[in-house]
């Protein structure tokens, strides 16, 4: 994971004398400068330069579930989330090689450390937009199995189907440690929440920075259908990855090279600009993304293989504020 800059206590104390007691002053006996110095601006620029990938997710109409069902939705979400990471770390040995699995703690990254609970959903910080897209497809697959009564059927019988929406942003993120707990902030999270709140049609929406990342990195998001792992190793986000894992184990959805034929993979990508949201004095273009993928699944200790097709997002291109009311 590209380092997420920390707002360090020493820097805050130097800027604002945050460690000086008493903090409440009843007299104004000194005037402080209202502009940052050149050196201070240099330190601040280091905090806000790097961009990071943020996936946002929420449960549609969470508050409209019957009251007796609402307490169990976080449990359902946790089970889908954990199963997603279990399948990812088993089946994407190159792309997710740095992540811990539920059963193997040897990876550099623990996904839960980059997880932000929102009550009716979550934000997850990833190494790149490609990692986020793979996560969404696997998460969406398990959620479809849940809605189809193939995952946690006893819970499904009581709670019923779950409908969700996603947003993907690529922007500034920084962290602040408060009482030994790491908290994440920044435009990547703020804009993601705004996009989710404006969507009334349960789509998979991405911001302009994400759209441009795919454009500059793989010549457009549509090329998710054709890129290979041998293409990914050329990207800076994968520069430190172990190339040997490209040939080992499972590498589902994205094949090793373009010469390899596979039933699995991303089969359809549709993207279209649907509107803008305002960020301070500027506007951010928002795109609707619809993905279809074919996934093979074999249950644990079983030789049986089933093939599933999963869709994430939908093709409704109405503007962000054109329909419905927010729930």
C-alpha contacts under 8 A as a table, 3 or more apart, distances in Angstrom:
res1	aa1	res2	aa2	distance
1	X	109	X	7.44
1	X	126	X	7.38
1	X	127	X	5.12
2	X	52	X	7.86
2	X	127	X	6.65
2	X	237	X	7.94
4	X	50	X	7.81
4	X	52	X	7.99
4	X	173	X	6.60
4	X	174	X	5.51
4	X	175	X	6.66
5	X	46	X	7.66
5	X	47	X	5.45
5	X	48	X	7.97
5	X	173	X	7.68
5	X	174	X	5.13
5	X	175	X	6.25
6	X	47	X	7.35
6	X	174	X	5.97
6	X	175	X	4.87
6	X	176	X	5.84
6	X	177	X	7.74
7	X	11	X	7.15
7	X	12	X	7.39
7	X	47	X	7.44
7	X	174	X	7.17
7	X	175	X	6.21
7	X	176	X	5.34
7	X	177	X	7.77
8	X	11	X	5.36
8	X	12	X	6.47
8	X	176	X	7.33
9	X	12	X	5.07
9	X	13	X	6.10
10	X	13	X	5.09
10	X	14	X	6.13
11	X	14	X	5.08
11	X	15	X	6.15
12	X	15	X	5.11
12	X	16	X	5.83
12	X	17	X	7.09
12	X	18	X	6.42
13	X	16	X	5.37
13	X	17	X	4.38
13	X	18	X	4.73
13	X	19	X	5.79
14	X	17	X	5.75
14	X	18	X	7.90
15	X	18	X	7.96
15	X	40	X	7.83
17	X	20	X	5.49
18	X	23	X	7.62
20	X	23	X	6.44
22	X	25	X	7.21
25	X	28	X	7.22
28	X	31	X	7.53
33	X	36	X	7.65
36	X	40	X	5.71
36	X	41	X	6.00
37	X	40	X	5.03
37	X	41	X	6.09
38	X	41	X	5.14
38	X	42	X	6.26
39	X	42	X	5.05
39	X	43	X	6.52
40	X	43	X	5.19
40	X	44	X	6.23
41	X	44	X	4.93
41	X	45	X	5.95
42	X	45	X	5.13
42	X	46	X	6.52
43	X	46	X	5.26
43	X	47	X	6.78
44	X	47	X	5.12
44	X	48	X	6.62
45	X	48	X	5.31
45	X	49	X	5.83
46	X	49	X	5.62
46	X	50	X	7.82
47	X	50	X	7.47
47	X	174	X	6.67
48	X	51	X	7.81
48	X	172	X	5.71
48	X	173	X	7.17
48	X	174	X	7.28
49	X	172	X	6.88
50	X	171	X	7.71
50	X	172	X	6.02
50	X	173	X	7.58
51	X	170	X	6.07
51	X	171	X	4.48
51	X	172	X	4.51
51	X	173	X	6.53
51	X	188	X	7.92
52	X	125	X	7.16
52	X	126	X	7.12
52	X	127	X	6.99
52	X	128	X	7.15
52	X	170	X	5.39
52	X	171	X	5.49
52	X	172	X	6.09
52	X	173	X	6.17
52	X	188	X	7.18
53	X	125	X	5.66
53	X	126	X	5.25
53	X	127	X	6.45
53	X	128	X	5.59
53	X	129	X	5.79
53	X	132	X	7.52
53	X	168	X	7.25
53	X	169	X	5.90
53	X	170	X	4.59
53	X	171	X	6.81
53	X	188	X	7.31
54	X	123	X	6.50
54	X	124	X	5.69
54	X	125	X	4.61
54	X	126	X	6.32
54	X	132	X	7.77
54	X	168	X	5.77
54	X	169	X	5.28
54	X	170	X	6.29
54	X	171	X	7.96
54	X	188	X	6.19
54	X	189	X	6.60
54	X	192	X	7.39
55	X	123	X	5.51
55	X	124	X	5.18
55	X	125	X	6.41
55	X	126	X	7.66
55	X	132	X	6.39
55	X	166	X	7.08
55	X	167	X	5.82
55	X	168	X	4.64
55	X	169	X	6.62
55	X	192	X	7.57
56	X	121	X	7.69
56	X	122	X	5.99
56	X	123	X	4.48
56	X	124	X	6.61
56	X	166	X	5.50
56	X	167	X	4.91
56	X	168	X	6.22
56	X	192	X	6.16
56	X	193	X	7.11
56	X	196	X	7.41
57	X	121	X	5.27
57	X	122	X	5.44
57	X	123	X	6.37
57	X	164	X	7.00
57	X	165	X	5.82
57	X	166	X	4.64
57	X	167	X	6.57
57	X	196	X	7.70
58	X	120	X	5.55
58	X	121	X	4.00
58	X	122	X	6.55
58	X	164	X	5.72
58	X	165	X	5.80
58	X	166	X	6.88
58	X	196	X	7.67
59	X	62	X	5.57
59	X	120	X	5.70
59	X	121	X	5.99
59	X	162	X	7.03
59	X	163	X	6.07
59	X	164	X	4.59
59	X	165	X	6.82
60	X	162	X	7.65
60	X	163	X	5.49
60	X	164	X	5.12
60	X	165	X	6.82
60	X	202	X	7.16
60	X	327	X	7.16
61	X	64	X	5.28
61	X	65	X	7.04
61	X	327	X	5.20
62	X	65	X	5.71
62	X	70	X	7.42
62	X	120	X	6.37
62	X	327	X	7.83
63	X	70	X	7.65
63	X	327	X	7.55
65	X	69	X	6.32
65	X	70	X	6.08
66	X	69	X	5.37
66	X	70	X	6.49
67	X	70	X	5.34
67	X	71	X	7.57
68	X	71	X	6.77
69	X	72	X	5.77
69	X	73	X	6.93
69	X	158	X	7.65
69	X	159	X	5.93
70	X	73	X	5.48
71	X	74	X	6.86
71	X	75	X	7.97
72	X	75	X	5.21
72	X	76	X	6.39
72	X	159	X	7.96
73	X	76	X	5.00
73	X	77	X	6.12
73	X	159	X	7.95
74	X	77	X	5.00
74	X	78	X	6.07
74	X	119	X	7.59
74	X	120	X	7.58
75	X	78	X	5.08
75	X	79	X	6.30
76	X	79	X	5.19
76	X	80	X	6.34
76	X	155	X	7.75
77	X	80	X	5.23
77	X	81	X	6.01
77	X	121	X	7.88
78	X	81	X	5.02
78	X	82	X	6.06
79	X	82	X	5.27
79	X	83	X	6.09
80	X	83	X	5.17
80	X	84	X	6.04
80	X	139	X	6.89
80	X	142	X	6.43
80	X	143	X	6.77
81	X	84	X	5.09
81	X	85	X	6.53
81	X	139	X	6.92
82	X	85	X	5.32
82	X	86	X	6.20
82	X	102	X	7.32
83	X	86	X	4.95
83	X	87	X	6.23
83	X	142	X	7.66
84	X	87	X	5.36
84	X	88	X	6.08
84	X	135	X	7.31
84	X	138	X	5.95
84	X	139	X	5.34
84	X	142	X	7.05
85	X	88	X	4.90
85	X	89	X	6.02
85	X	101	X	6.37
85	X	102	X	7.17
86	X	89	X	5.57
86	X	90	X	6.33
86	X	101	X	5.78
86	X	102	X	5.87
86	X	103	X	7.89
87	X	90	X	5.12
87	X	91	X	5.98
87	X	138	X	7.67
88	X	91	X	5.28
88	X	92	X	5.57
88	X	96	X	7.22
88	X	135	X	7.40
88	X	138	X	7.26
89	X	92	X	5.73
89	X	93	X	6.28
89	X	96	X	6.24
89	X	97	X	7.30
89	X	99	X	7.15
89	X	100	X	7.36
89	X	101	X	5.53
90	X	93	X	6.63
90	X	101	X	7.90
90	X	250	X	7.15
91	X	249	X	7.41
91	X	250	X	4.69
91	X	251	X	5.63
91	X	252	X	5.80
92	X	95	X	5.61
92	X	96	X	5.70
92	X	97	X	7.37
92	X	250	X	5.82
92	X	251	X	4.56
92	X	252	X	5.92
93	X	96	X	5.75
93	X	97	X	5.16
93	X	245	X	6.28
93	X	246	X	7.43
93	X	248	X	7.33
93	X	249	X	6.42
93	X	250	X	6.08
93	X	251	X	6.01
94	X	97	X	5.11
94	X	229	X	7.98
94	X	241	X	7.65
94	X	242	X	7.52
94	X	243	X	7.63
94	X	245	X	5.14
94	X	246	X	5.29
94	X	251	X	6.68
95	X	131	X	7.20
95	X	251	X	7.85
96	X	99	X	5.63
96	X	131	X	7.52
97	X	107	X	7.13
97	X	241	X	7.62
97	X	245	X	7.82
98	X	107	X	4.96
98	X	108	X	5.17
98	X	109	X	5.76
99	X	107	X	4.80
99	X	108	X	5.93
99	X	109	X	4.56
99	X	110	X	5.89
99	X	111	X	6.71
100	X	103	X	7.98
100	X	104	X	5.91
100	X	105	X	4.94
100	X	106	X	6.12
100	X	107	X	4.38
100	X	108	X	6.82
100	X	109	X	5.88
100	X	110	X	5.29
100	X	111	X	7.08
101	X	104	X	4.93
101	X	105	X	6.19
101	X	107	X	7.63
102	X	105	X	7.16
104	X	107	X	7.43
107	X	110	X	7.27
109	X	113	X	7.90
110	X	113	X	5.58
110	X	114	X	7.46
111	X	114	X	5.50
111	X	115	X	6.59
111	X	124	X	7.99
112	X	115	X	4.92
114	X	124	X	5.78
114	X	125	X	5.30
114	X	126	X	7.69
115	X	122	X	6.90
115	X	123	X	5.89
115	X	124	X	4.70
115	X	125	X	6.69
116	X	122	X	5.40
116	X	123	X	4.97
116	X	124	X	6.32
116	X	184	X	7.88
117	X	120	X	7.99
117	X	121	X	6.38
117	X	122	X	4.53
117	X	123	X	6.63
118	X	121	X	5.21
118	X	122	X	5.03
118	X	123	X	7.45
119	X	122	X	7.34
123	X	189	X	7.52
126	X	129	X	7.15
126	X	131	X	6.29
126	X	132	X	6.17
127	X	131	X	6.56
127	X	237	X	6.91
128	X	131	X	5.41
128	X	132	X	6.69
128	X	237	X	6.68
129	X	132	X	4.96
129	X	133	X	6.22
129	X	168	X	7.77
129	X	170	X	7.66
129	X	210	X	6.94
129	X	213	X	7.90
129	X	214	X	7.86
130	X	133	X	5.13
130	X	134	X	6.33
131	X	134	X	5.32
131	X	135	X	6.23
132	X	135	X	5.04
132	X	136	X	6.17
132	X	168	X	7.83
133	X	136	X	5.09
133	X	137	X	6.31
134	X	137	X	5.22
134	X	138	X	6.34
134	X	253	X	7.93
135	X	138	X	5.27
135	X	139	X	5.89
136	X	139	X	5.03
136	X	140	X	5.76
136	X	312	X	7.56
137	X	140	X	5.06
137	X	141	X	6.09
137	X	293	X	7.48
137	X	310	X	7.31
137	X	311	X	7.84
137	X	312	X	6.72
138	X	141	X	5.00
138	X	142	X	6.43
139	X	142	X	5.34
139	X	143	X	6.20
140	X	143	X	4.99
140	X	144	X	6.07
140	X	310	X	7.20
140	X	311	X	7.67
140	X	312	X	6.48
141	X	144	X	5.10
141	X	145	X	6.26
141	X	310	X	5.92
142	X	145	X	4.91
142	X	146	X	6.16
142	X	151	X	7.16
143	X	146	X	4.92
143	X	147	X	6.24
143	X	162	X	7.63
144	X	147	X	5.01
144	X	148	X	6.01
144	X	310	X	7.73
145	X	148	X	4.89
145	X	149	X	6.19
145	X	150	X	4.84
145	X	151	X	5.42
146	X	149	X	5.15
146	X	150	X	5.51
146	X	151	X	4.40
146	X	152	X	6.32
146	X	153	X	6.97
146	X	156	X	6.74
146	X	161	X	7.51
147	X	150	X	7.51
147	X	151	X	7.87
147	X	156	X	7.15
147	X	160	X	7.34
147	X	161	X	4.97
147	X	162	X	6.75
148	X	151	X	7.72
149	X	152	X	7.13
149	X	153	X	4.96
149	X	156	X	6.51
150	X	153	X	6.16
151	X	156	X	8.00
152	X	155	X	5.46
152	X	156	X	6.20
153	X	156	X	4.82
153	X	157	X	6.08
154	X	157	X	5.24
154	X	158	X	6.88
155	X	158	X	5.38
155	X	159	X	6.10
155	X	160	X	7.93
156	X	159	X	5.14
156	X	160	X	4.96
156	X	161	X	6.82
157	X	160	X	5.87
163	X	202	X	7.43
164	X	202	X	5.95
165	X	196	X	7.20
165	X	201	X	7.95
165	X	202	X	4.35
165	X	203	X	5.22
165	X	204	X	6.06
165	X	313	X	7.44
166	X	196	X	6.89
166	X	202	X	7.41
166	X	203	X	6.28
166	X	204	X	4.61
166	X	205	X	6.31
166	X	313	X	7.79
167	X	192	X	5.98
167	X	195	X	6.57
167	X	196	X	6.09
167	X	204	X	5.57
167	X	205	X	4.69
167	X	206	X	5.59
168	X	192	X	6.58
168	X	204	X	7.67
168	X	205	X	6.28
168	X	206	X	4.61
168	X	207	X	6.55
168	X	210	X	7.12
169	X	188	X	5.70
169	X	189	X	7.68
169	X	191	X	7.29
169	X	192	X	5.87
169	X	206	X	5.90
169	X	207	X	5.33
169	X	209	X	6.91
169	X	210	X	5.82
170	X	188	X	5.85
170	X	207	X	7.26
170	X	209	X	5.50
170	X	210	X	5.22
171	X	186	X	7.78
171	X	187	X	5.95
171	X	188	X	4.35
171	X	209	X	7.12
172	X	186	X	5.53
172	X	187	X	5.44
172	X	188	X	5.40
173	X	184	X	6.77
173	X	185	X	5.73
173	X	186	X	4.53
173	X	187	X	6.60
173	X	188	X	5.95
173	X	189	X	7.39
174	X	184	X	5.78
174	X	185	X	5.51
174	X	186	X	6.02
175	X	182	X	6.50
175	X	183	X	5.48
175	X	184	X	4.39
175	X	185	X	6.04
176	X	182	X	5.87
176	X	183	X	5.27
176	X	184	X	6.39
176	X	185	X	7.71
177	X	180	X	5.87
177	X	181	X	5.39
177	X	182	X	4.40
177	X	183	X	6.00
178	X	181	X	5.24
178	X	182	X	6.40
178	X	183	X	7.23
185	X	188	X	7.86
185	X	189	X	6.43
185	X	190	X	7.70
186	X	189	X	5.71
186	X	190	X	6.30
187	X	190	X	4.90
187	X	191	X	5.69
188	X	191	X	5.68
188	X	192	X	6.13
189	X	192	X	5.05
189	X	193	X	6.26
190	X	193	X	5.32
190	X	194	X	6.42
191	X	194	X	4.94
191	X	195	X	6.18
191	X	279	X	7.67
192	X	195	X	5.19
192	X	196	X	6.31
193	X	196	X	5.17
193	X	197	X	6.15
194	X	197	X	5.15
194	X	198	X	6.30
194	X	277	X	7.90
195	X	198	X	5.30
195	X	199	X	6.41
195	X	205	X	7.37
195	X	277	X	7.54
196	X	199	X	5.43
197	X	200	X	7.88
197	X	326	X	6.98
198	X	320	X	5.64
198	X	321	X	6.50
198	X	326	X	7.20
199	X	202	X	6.56
199	X	203	X	7.14
199	X	320	X	5.47
199	X	321	X	7.39
199	X	326	X	7.81
200	X	320	X	7.19
200	X	321	X	7.71
200	X	323	X	6.59
200	X	324	X	5.96
200	X	325	X	6.72
200	X	326	X	6.29
201	X	316	X	7.51
202	X	313	X	6.92
202	X	314	X	7.71
203	X	288	X	6.96
203	X	289	X	7.49
203	X	290	X	7.85
203	X	312	X	7.73
203	X	313	X	4.32
203	X	314	X	5.64
204	X	288	X	6.11
204	X	289	X	5.40
204	X	290	X	6.70
204	X	312	X	6.84
204	X	313	X	4.55
204	X	314	X	7.37
205	X	286	X	6.74
205	X	287	X	5.62
205	X	288	X	4.73
205	X	289	X	5.77
205	X	313	X	7.95
206	X	210	X	6.23
206	X	211	X	6.90
206	X	286	X	5.87
206	X	287	X	5.29
206	X	288	X	6.55
206	X	289	X	6.97
207	X	210	X	5.46
207	X	211	X	6.42
207	X	284	X	6.78
207	X	285	X	6.06
207	X	286	X	4.74
207	X	287	X	6.25
208	X	211	X	4.96
208	X	212	X	6.10
208	X	284	X	6.24
208	X	285	X	5.08
208	X	286	X	5.93
208	X	287	X	7.22
209	X	212	X	5.06
209	X	213	X	6.05
210	X	213	X	4.96
210	X	214	X	6.45
211	X	214	X	5.47
211	X	215	X	6.31
211	X	220	X	7.57
211	X	221	X	6.98
211	X	287	X	7.71
212	X	215	X	4.75
212	X	216	X	6.09
212	X	220	X	7.79
213	X	216	X	5.38
213	X	217	X	5.81
214	X	217	X	5.07
214	X	218	X	5.49
214	X	219	X	6.42
214	X	220	X	4.96
214	X	221	X	5.07
215	X	218	X	5.91
215	X	219	X	4.45
215	X	220	X	3.83
215	X	221	X	6.40
216	X	219	X	5.59
216	X	220	X	7.08
217	X	220	X	7.54
217	X	235	X	6.94
218	X	221	X	7.08
218	X	223	X	6.51
218	X	224	X	7.96
218	X	227	X	7.59
219	X	223	X	6.87
220	X	223	X	5.79
221	X	224	X	5.78
221	X	269	X	7.57
221	X	271	X	7.98
222	X	225	X	6.36
222	X	269	X	5.48
222	X	270	X	7.21
222	X	271	X	7.88
223	X	226	X	5.17
223	X	227	X	5.88
224	X	227	X	5.61
224	X	266	X	6.69
224	X	269	X	7.55
225	X	265	X	7.15
225	X	266	X	5.05
225	X	267	X	5.81
225	X	268	X	6.75
225	X	269	X	7.24
226	X	258	X	7.13
227	X	231	X	6.11
227	X	232	X	7.64
227	X	254	X	6.98
227	X	255	X	7.76
227	X	257	X	7.86
227	X	258	X	7.13
228	X	231	X	5.19
228	X	232	X	6.61
228	X	254	X	5.66
228	X	255	X	5.14
228	X	256	X	5.31
228	X	257	X	4.84
228	X	258	X	5.91
229	X	232	X	4.87
229	X	233	X	6.42
229	X	246	X	6.96
229	X	254	X	6.49
229	X	255	X	6.20
229	X	256	X	4.80
229	X	257	X	6.26
230	X	233	X	5.55
230	X	234	X	7.42
230	X	256	X	6.15
230	X	257	X	5.79
231	X	234	X	5.81
231	X	235	X	7.63
231	X	257	X	7.89
232	X	235	X	5.48
232	X	238	X	6.62
233	X	236	X	7.83
233	X	238	X	5.44
233	X	239	X	6.20
233	X	241	X	7.68
233	X	243	X	7.68
234	X	238	X	7.17
234	X	239	X	6.89
235	X	238	X	5.55
235	X	239	X	6.32
236	X	239	X	4.91
237	X	240	X	7.73
238	X	241	X	5.34
242	X	245	X	5.89
242	X	246	X	7.73
243	X	246	X	5.43
243	X	247	X	7.90
244	X	247	X	5.90
244	X	248	X	6.88
245	X	248	X	4.88
245	X	249	X	7.46
246	X	251	X	7.53
246	X	256	X	6.51
247	X	256	X	7.28
251	X	254	X	6.43
251	X	255	X	6.39
251	X	256	X	7.20
252	X	255	X	6.70
252	X	264	X	6.64
252	X	265	X	6.98
252	X	295	X	7.77
253	X	264	X	5.45
253	X	265	X	3.79
253	X	266	X	6.03
253	X	293	X	7.55
253	X	294	X	7.65
253	X	295	X	7.22
254	X	265	X	6.01
254	X	266	X	7.57
255	X	258	X	7.06
255	X	260	X	6.73
255	X	261	X	7.93
255	X	262	X	7.33
255	X	265	X	7.57
256	X	260	X	7.04
257	X	260	X	5.74
258	X	261	X	7.65
262	X	265	X	7.03
263	X	294	X	6.99
263	X	295	X	7.91
264	X	293	X	7.24
264	X	294	X	4.88
264	X	295	X	5.14
264	X	296	X	6.47
265	X	293	X	5.53
265	X	294	X	5.46
265	X	295	X	6.87
266	X	269	X	7.66
266	X	291	X	7.28
266	X	292	X	5.97
266	X	293	X	4.17
266	X	294	X	6.53
267	X	291	X	7.72
267	X	292	X	5.59
267	X	293	X	5.17
267	X	294	X	6.98
268	X	290	X	7.84
268	X	291	X	5.61
268	X	292	X	4.96
268	X	293	X	6.92
269	X	289	X	7.26
269	X	290	X	5.84
269	X	291	X	4.85
269	X	292	X	6.74
270	X	288	X	7.93
270	X	289	X	5.77
270	X	290	X	5.06
270	X	291	X	6.61
270	X	315	X	7.74
271	X	287	X	6.40
271	X	288	X	5.50
271	X	289	X	4.59
271	X	290	X	6.44
272	X	287	X	5.29
272	X	288	X	5.34
272	X	289	X	6.90
272	X	317	X	7.36
273	X	285	X	7.06
273	X	286	X	5.80
273	X	287	X	4.11
273	X	288	X	6.18
274	X	285	X	7.90
274	X	286	X	6.02
274	X	287	X	5.55
274	X	288	X	6.40
274	X	317	X	6.01
274	X	318	X	6.61
274	X	319	X	5.13
274	X	320	X	6.94
275	X	285	X	5.98
275	X	286	X	5.43
275	X	287	X	7.26
275	X	319	X	5.68
275	X	320	X	6.32
276	X	283	X	6.07
276	X	284	X	5.20
276	X	285	X	4.42
276	X	286	X	5.38
276	X	320	X	7.90
277	X	283	X	5.54
277	X	284	X	5.27
277	X	285	X	6.75
277	X	286	X	7.29
278	X	281	X	6.99
278	X	282	X	5.81
278	X	283	X	4.31
278	X	284	X	6.15
279	X	282	X	5.21
279	X	283	X	5.61
279	X	284	X	6.83
280	X	283	X	7.90
288	X	313	X	7.88
288	X	315	X	7.68
288	X	317	X	6.83
289	X	313	X	6.32
289	X	314	X	7.43
289	X	315	X	7.83
290	X	311	X	7.24
290	X	312	X	5.83
290	X	313	X	4.74
290	X	314	X	5.35
290	X	315	X	6.27
291	X	311	X	5.59
291	X	312	X	5.23
291	X	313	X	6.67
292	X	309	X	6.93
292	X	310	X	5.56
292	X	311	X	4.42
292	X	312	X	6.51
293	X	309	X	5.61
293	X	310	X	5.37
293	X	311	X	6.65
294	X	307	X	6.95
294	X	308	X	5.68
294	X	309	X	4.41
294	X	310	X	6.38
295	X	307	X	5.76
295	X	308	X	5.23
295	X	309	X	6.24
295	X	310	X	7.60
296	X	305	X	6.62
296	X	306	X	5.74
296	X	307	X	4.50
296	X	308	X	6.29
297	X	305	X	5.60
297	X	306	X	5.32
297	X	307	X	6.32
297	X	308	X	7.71
298	X	302	X	6.36
298	X	303	X	6.69
298	X	304	X	5.75
298	X	305	X	4.55
298	X	306	X	6.39
299	X	302	X	5.32
299	X	303	X	7.70
299	X	304	X	7.12
299	X	305	X	7.56
311	X	314	X	7.74
318	X	322	X	6.10
318	X	323	X	7.39
319	X	322	X	5.07
319	X	323	X	7.73
320	X	323	X	7.65
321	X	324	X	7.88
